[in-house]
Amino acid sequence: MKIRPLHDRILVKRVEEQEVRRGGIIIPDSAKEKPQEGKVVAVGNGKVTDDGKKIALDVKTGDRILFGKYSGNEVKIEDEEYVIMREEDVLAILE
């Protein structure tokens, strides 16, 4: 299925962290924090200003980004979990 976010929204797949061990103890999934790093899967066409002009997005498909802990809305599409957020919720692009 193809999906395209609207306006200034982006679709992000979280990058899973490696299993963390501290002192030989495996931390269960329920105690792990969700990663704040992800890969942009799809982007919208851009933000529309009050006078009708479109402002292109700085992020593009394939970028690795950092975003806030509570940013966006989690969605499940074809058994895959994604986050849909506005471009303004992106803190940085990793190069």
ROZABA-328526 format. One line per field, with one value per atom (N, C-alpha, C, O): x, y negated, z negated. Coordinates in Angstrom, 1 decimal. Layout:
X <- c(X | ...)
Y <- c(Y | ...)
Z <- c(Z | ...)
//
This chain:
X <- c(0.8 | 0.0 | 0.9 | 1.9 | 0.5 | 1.3 | 0.5 | -0.7 | 1.3 | 0.7 | 1.5 | 2.8 | 0.8 | 1.5 | 0.8 | -0.4 | 1.6 | 1.1 | 0.7 | 1.2 | -0.2 | -0.7 | 0.1 | 0.7 | 0.2 | 0.8 | 2.2 | 3.1 | 2.5 | 3.8 | 4.1 | 4.9 | 3.3 | 3.5 | 4.5 | 4.6 | 5.1 | 6.0 | 5.7 | 5.2 | 6.0 | 5.8 | 7.2 | 8.1 | 7.4 | 8.7 | 8.6 | 7.6 | 9.6 | 9.7 | 10.8 | 11.9 | 10.5 | 11.5 | 12.6 | 12.4 | 13.9 | 15.0 | 15.2 | 15.4 | 15.1 | 15.2 | 16.6 | 17.5 | 16.7 | 18.0 | 18.4 | 17.6 | 19.7 | 20.2 | 19.8 | 19.6 | 19.7 | 19.3 | 20.3 | 21.5 | 19.8 | 20.8 | 20.9 | 19.9 | 22.2 | 22.4 | 23.2 | 24.2 | 22.8 | 23.5 | 23.8 | 22.9 | 25.0 | 25.4 | 24.9 | 24.7 | 24.8 | 24.4 | 22.9 | 22.4 | 22.1 | 20.6 | 20.0 | 20.4 | 19.2 | 18.5 | 17.3 | 16.4 | 17.2 | 16.1 | 14.8 | 15.0 | 13.7 | 12.5 | 12.0 | 12.2 | 11.3 | 10.7 | 9.8 | 9.8 | 9.1 | 8.2 | 8.9 | 8.4 | 10.2 | 11.0 | 11.8 | 12.4 | 12.0 | 12.8 | 12.1 | 10.8 | 12.8 | 12.2 | 12.2 | 13.0 | 11.2 | 11.1 | 12.2 | 12.5 | 12.8 | 13.8 | 13.3 | 12.2 | 14.2 | 13.9 | 14.5 | 14.7 | 15.0 | 15.6 | 14.8 | 14.2 | 14.7 | 13.9 | 14.3 | 15.2 | 13.7 | 14.0 | 12.7 | 11.6 | 12.8 | 11.7 | 11.2 | 12.0 | 10.0 | 9.5 | 8.7 | 8.8 | 8.0 | 7.2 | 7.1 | 7.1 | 7.0 | 6.8 | 5.6 | 5.2 | 5.0 | 3.9 | 4.4 | 5.6 | 3.5 | 3.9 | 4.4 | 5.1 | 4.2 | 4.7 | 3.6 | 2.4 | 4.1 | 3.1 | 2.5 | 3.3 | 1.2 | 0.6 | 0.4 | -0.1 | 0.9 | 0.8 | -0.6 | -1.4 | -0.8 | -2.1 | -2.4 | -3.6 | -1.4 | -1.6 | -1.6 | -1.6 | -1.6 | -1.7 | -0.4 | -0.4 | 0.7 | 2.0 | 2.4 | 2.1 | 3.1 | 3.6 | 5.1 | 5.9 | 5.4 | 6.8 | 7.3 | 6.7 | 8.3 | 8.8 | 9.4 | 9.9 | 9.4 | 9.9 | 11.4 | 12.0 | 12.1 | 13.6 | 13.9 | 15.0 | 13.1 | 13.4 | 12.9 | 11.9 | 13.5 | 13.1 | 13.1 | 13.7 | 12.5 | 12.4 | 13.8 | 14.7 | 14.1 | 15.3 | 16.2 | 17.2 | 15.9 | 16.7 | 16.5 | 15.5 | 17.6 | 17.6 | 17.4 | 18.2 | 16.4 | 16.1 | 16.1 | 16.0 | 16.2 | 16.0 | 14.7 | 14.5 | 13.8 | 12.6 | 12.3 | 12.9 | 11.4 | 11.1 | 10.4 | 9.8 | 10.6 | 10.1 | 8.6 | 8.1 | 7.8 | 6.4 | 5.8 | 4.6 | 6.6 | 6.2 | 5.3 | 5.5 | 4.4 | 3.6 | 2.6 | 2.4 | 2.0 | 0.9 | 1.4 | 1.8 | 1.3 | 1.7 | 0.5 | -0.6 | 0.9 | -0.1 | 0.5 | 1.7 | -0.4 | 0.0 | -0.6 | -1.8 | 0.3 | 0.0 | 0.6 | 1.8 | -0.3 | 0.1 | 1.1 | 2.2 | 0.7 | 1.5 | 2.8 | 3.7 | 3.1 | 4.3 | 3.9 | 2.9 | 4.7 | 4.4 | 5.2 | 6.4 | 4.5 | 5.1 | 4.6 | 3.8 | 5.3 | 4.9 | 4.6 | 5.4 | 3.5 | 3.2 | 3.3 | 2.7 | 4.2 | 4.4 | 4.6 | 4.8 | 4.5 | 4.8 | 6.3 | 7.0 | 6.7 | 8.1 | 8.7 | 9.9 | 7.9 | 8.4 | 8.8 | 9.5 | 8.3 | 8.6 | 10.0 | 10.5 | 10.6 | 11.9 | 13.0 | 13.0 | 13.8 | 14.9 | 16.1 | 16.8 | 16.5 | 17.7 | 17.7 | 17.0 | 18.5 | 18.7 | 20.1 | 21.0 | 20.2 | 21.5 | 22.2 | 21.6 | 23.4 | 24.2 | 25.3 | 26.0)
Y <- c(1.2 | 0.0 | -1.2 | -1.3 | -2.2 | -3.5 | -4.5 | -4.5 | -5.3 | -6.3 | -7.6 | -7.6 | -8.7 | -10.0 | -10.9 | -11.2 | -11.4 | -12.3 | -13.6 | -14.0 | -14.3 | -15.6 | -16.8 | -16.7 | -17.8 | -19.1 | -19.0 | -18.4 | -19.4 | -19.4 | -18.2 | -18.3 | -17.1 | -16.0 | -15.0 | -14.9 | -14.2 | -13.1 | -11.8 | -11.8 | -10.7 | -9.4 | -8.8 | -8.8 | -8.4 | -8.0 | -6.6 | -6.2 | -5.7 | -4.4 | -4.5 | -4.9 | -4.2 | -4.2 | -3.2 | -2.1 | -3.7 | -2.8 | -2.1 | -2.8 | -0.8 | -0.1 | 0.0 | 0.2 | -0.3 | -0.2 | 1.3 | 2.1 | 1.5 | 2.8 | 3.2 | 2.3 | 4.5 | 4.9 | 4.5 | 4.7 | 3.8 | 3.2 | 4.2 | 4.7 | 4.4 | 5.2 | 4.4 | 3.7 | 4.4 | 3.7 | 4.7 | 5.2 | 5.0 | 5.9 | 7.3 | 8.1 | 7.7 | 9.0 | 9.2 | 10.3 | 8.2 | 8.3 | 7.7 | 6.7 | 8.5 | 8.1 | 7.3 | 7.7 | 6.1 | 5.2 | 5.6 | 5.7 | 5.9 | 6.3 | 5.2 | 4.0 | 5.5 | 4.5 | 3.5 | 2.3 | 3.9 | 3.0 | 1.9 | 0.8 | 2.1 | 1.2 | 0.3 | -0.7 | 0.6 | -0.1 | -1.4 | -1.4 | -2.5 | -3.7 | -3.5 | -2.9 | -4.2 | -4.1 | -5.0 | -6.0 | -4.5 | -5.3 | -6.6 | -6.7 | -7.6 | -9.0 | -9.2 | -10.3 | -8.1 | -8.2 | -7.4 | -6.4 | -7.9 | -7.2 | -7.6 | -8.4 | -6.8 | -7.0 | -7.5 | -6.9 | -8.6 | -9.1 | -8.2 | -7.9 | -7.8 | -6.9 | -7.6 | -7.3 | -8.7 | -9.5 | -10.9 | -11.1 | -11.8 | -13.2 | -13.8 | -13.4 | -14.9 | -15.6 | -16.5 | -16.6 | -17.3 | -18.2 | -19.5 | -20.2 | -19.8 | -21.1 | -21.9 | -21.6 | -22.8 | -23.6 | -24.7 | -25.3 | -25.0 | -26.0 | -27.2 | -27.1 | -28.4 | -29.6 | -30.2 | -29.7 | -31.3 | -31.9 | -32.5 | -32.6 | -32.9 | -33.5 | -32.5 | -32.8 | -31.2 | -30.1 | -29.6 | -28.7 | -30.1 | -29.6 | -28.3 | -28.2 | -27.4 | -26.2 | -26.4 | -26.9 | -26.0 | -26.0 | -24.5 | -23.7 | -24.3 | -22.9 | -22.4 | -23.3 | -21.1 | -20.6 | -20.4 | -20.2 | -20.6 | -20.4 | -18.9 | -18.5 | -18.1 | -16.7 | -16.0 | -16.5 | -14.9 | -14.1 | -12.7 | -12.2 | -11.9 | -10.4 | -9.9 | -10.2 | -9.0 | -8.4 | -9.0 | -8.4 | -10.2 | -10.9 | -10.2 | -9.7 | -10.2 | -9.7 | -11.0 | -11.9 | -10.9 | -12.1 | -11.8 | -10.7 | -12.9 | -12.8 | -13.6 | -14.7 | -13.1 | -13.8 | -13.7 | -12.8 | -14.5 | -14.5 | -13.2 | -12.5 | -13.0 | -11.7 | -11.5 | -10.4 | -12.6 | -12.5 | -13.1 | -13.5 | -13.2 | -13.8 | -12.8 | -11.6 | -13.4 | -12.7 | -11.7 | -11.7 | -11.0 | -10.0 | -8.7 | -8.6 | -7.7 | -6.3 | -5.7 | -5.8 | -5.1 | -4.4 | -3.0 | -2.8 | -2.1 | -0.8 | -0.6 | -0.6 | -0.3 | -0.1 | 1.2 | 1.4 | 2.1 | 3.4 | 4.1 | 4.5 | 4.1 | 4.7 | 4.1 | 4.7 | 2.9 | 2.1 | 0.9 | 0.3 | 0.5 | -0.7 | -1.9 | -1.8 | -3.0 | -4.2 | -5.4 | -5.2 | -6.5 | -7.7 | -8.8 | -9.0 | -9.5 | -10.6 | -11.8 | -12.0 | -12.8 | -14.0 | -15.2 | -15.0 | -16.3 | -17.5 | -17.8 | -17.3 | -18.4 | -18.7 | -19.5 | -19.3 | -20.3 | -21.1 | -20.3 | -20.8 | -19.1 | -18.2 | -17.5 | -16.9 | -17.7 | -17.1 | -18.0 | -19.2 | -17.4 | -18.2 | -18.3 | -19.4 | -17.2 | -17.3 | -16.2 | -15.2 | -16.4 | -15.4 | -14.9 | -15.6 | -13.6 | -12.9 | -12.7 | -12.2 | -13.1 | -13.0 | -12.0 | -11.7)
Z <- c(0.0 | 0.0 | 0.0 | -0.7 | 0.8 | 0.8 | -0.1 | -0.1 | -0.7 | -1.6 | -1.5 | -1.3 | -1.4 | -1.3 | -2.4 | -2.3 | -3.3 | -4.3 | -3.7 | -2.6 | -4.3 | -3.8 | -4.3 | -5.4 | -3.5 | -3.9 | -4.4 | -3.7 | -5.7 | -6.2 | -7.2 | -8.0 | -7.0 | -7.8 | -7.1 | -5.9 | -8.0 | -7.5 | -8.1 | -9.3 | -7.5 | -8.0 | -8.3 | -7.5 | -9.6 | -10.1 | -10.6 | -11.3 | -10.3 | -10.9 | -12.0 | -11.6 | -13.2 | -14.3 | -14.0 | -13.5 | -14.3 | -14.2 | -15.5 | -16.6 | -15.5 | -16.8 | -17.3 | -16.5 | -18.6 | -19.2 | -19.5 | -19.5 | -19.6 | -19.9 | -21.3 | -22.2 | -21.6 | -22.9 | -23.9 | -23.8 | -25.0 | -26.0 | -27.1 | -27.6 | -27.5 | -28.7 | -29.7 | -29.4 | -30.9 | -32.0 | -33.1 | -33.8 | -33.3 | -34.3 | -34.1 | -35.0 | -32.8 | -32.5 | -32.5 | -32.3 | -32.8 | -32.9 | -31.6 | -31.1 | -31.0 | -29.8 | -30.2 | -31.0 | -29.6 | -30.0 | -29.1 | -27.9 | -29.7 | -29.0 | -28.1 | -28.4 | -27.0 | -26.1 | -26.8 | -26.4 | -27.8 | -28.5 | -29.3 | -29.5 | -29.6 | -30.4 | -29.5 | -30.0 | -28.2 | -27.3 | -26.9 | -26.7 | -26.6 | -26.1 | -24.6 | -24.0 | -24.0 | -22.5 | -21.9 | -22.5 | -20.8 | -20.2 | -19.7 | -19.3 | -19.8 | -19.3 | -17.9 | -17.5 | -17.3 | -16.0 | -15.0 | -15.3 | -13.8 | -12.8 | -11.4 | -11.1 | -10.4 | -9.0 | -8.4 | -8.6 | -7.6 | -6.9 | -5.8 | -4.9 | -5.8 | -4.8 | -3.7 | -2.5 | -4.1 | -3.1 | -3.6 | -4.9 | -2.7 | -3.1 | -2.4 | -1.3 | -2.9 | -2.3 | -1.3 | -1.0 | -0.6 | 0.4 | -0.1 | 0.6 | -1.4 | -1.9 | -2.6 | -2.5 | -3.4 | -4.2 | -3.3 | -2.5 | -3.4 | -2.7 | -3.6 | -4.7 | -3.1 | -3.9 | -3.7 | -3.0 | -4.5 | -4.4 | -3.1 | -2.7 | -2.3 | -1.0 | 0.1 | 1.3 | -0.3 | 0.7 | 1.3 | 2.1 | 0.8 | 1.3 | 0.6 | -0.6 | 1.3 | 0.7 | 0.3 | 1.1 | -0.9 | -1.4 | -1.4 | -2.1 | -0.7 | -0.6 | -1.9 | -2.7 | -2.2 | -3.4 | -3.3 | -2.2 | -4.4 | -4.5 | -4.5 | -4.0 | -5.1 | -5.2 | -3.9 | -3.3 | -3.6 | -2.4 | -2.7 | -3.7 | -1.9 | -2.0 | -2.1 | -1.3 | -3.1 | -3.3 | -4.4 | -4.8 | -4.8 | -5.8 | -7.2 | -7.5 | -7.9 | -9.3 | -10.2 | -10.1 | -11.1 | -11.9 | -13.4 | -13.8 | -14.2 | -15.6 | -15.9 | -15.3 | -16.7 | -17.1 | -18.5 | -19.2 | -19.0 | -20.4 | -20.9 | -20.2 | -22.2 | -22.8 | -22.6 | -22.4 | -22.7 | -22.6 | -21.3 | -21.3 | -20.3 | -19.0 | -18.2 | -18.2 | -17.5 | -16.5 | -17.0 | -18.3 | -16.1 | -16.4 | -15.9 | -14.7 | -16.7 | -16.3 | -15.5 | -15.9 | -14.4 | -13.5 | -13.1 | -13.1 | -12.8 | -12.4 | -11.0 | -10.8 | -10.0 | -8.7 | -8.2 | -8.2 | -7.8 | -7.3 | -8.3 | -7.9 | -9.6 | -10.7 | -10.9 | -11.6 | -10.4 | -10.7 | -11.5 | -11.2 | -12.5 | -13.3 | -12.8 | -12.5 | -12.6 | -12.1 | -13.0 | -13.9 | -12.8 | -13.5 | -12.4 | -11.6 | -12.5 | -11.6 | -12.5 | -13.5 | -12.0 | -12.7 | -11.8 | -10.6 | -12.3 | -11.5 | -11.4 | -12.3 | -10.4 | -10.2 | -11.3 | -11.7 | -11.9 | -13.0 | -14.3 | -15.2 | -14.4 | -15.5 | -15.3 | -16.2 | -14.1 | -13.9 | -14.5 | -14.3 | -15.3 | -16.0 | -15.1 | -15.2 | -14.4 | -13.6 | -12.5 | -12.7 | -11.5 | -10.4 | -10.6 | -10.7 | -10.7 | -10.9 | -9.6 | -8.7 | -9.5 | -8.2 | -8.4 | -7.4)
//
